[in-house]
Amino acid sequence: MTDHATPERWDGTIDGDGPTGPTGAETVESYDIDGGVVFYDAENPLAWVEASRSMRLDDCA
């Protein structure tokens, strides 16, 4: 299944106005690749997200 984000519809960020509780960032781990860094969920390492632009992790979690 392919579900590409478009400029009109893209994934949101956590802005602090949502429900309280874990944000999901507690289990984020990373590794370096040529020209970037890959972030992944250590509890579900096979889950992935592809983005067309980069964002600071601190701004999202």
Secondary structure in CASP SS format (residue, H / E / C, confidence):
PFRMAT SS
TARGET T0000
AUTHOR 0000-0000-0000
METHOD secondary structure of the structure
MODEL  1
M C 1.00
T C 1.00
D C 1.00
H C 1.00
A C 1.00
T E 1.00
P C 1.00
E C 1.00
R E 1.00
W C 1.00
D C 1.00
G C 1.00
T C 1.00
I C 1.00
D C 1.00
G C 1.00
D C 1.00
G C 1.00
P C 1.00
T C 1.00
G C 1.00
P C 1.00
T C 1.00
G C 1.00
A H 1.00
E H 1.00
T H 1.00
V E 1.00
E E 1.00
S E 1.00
Y E 1.00
D E 1.00
I E 1.00
D C 1.00
G C 1.00
G E 1.00
V E 1.00
V E 1.00
F E 1.00
Y E 1.00
D E 1.00
A C 1.00
E C 1.00
N C 1.00
P C 1.00
L C 1.00
A C 1.00
W C 1.00
V C 1.00
E C 1.00
A C 1.00
S C 1.00
R C 1.00
S C 1.00
M C 1.00
R C 1.00
L H 1.00
D H 1.00
D H 1.00
C H 1.00
A C 1.00
END
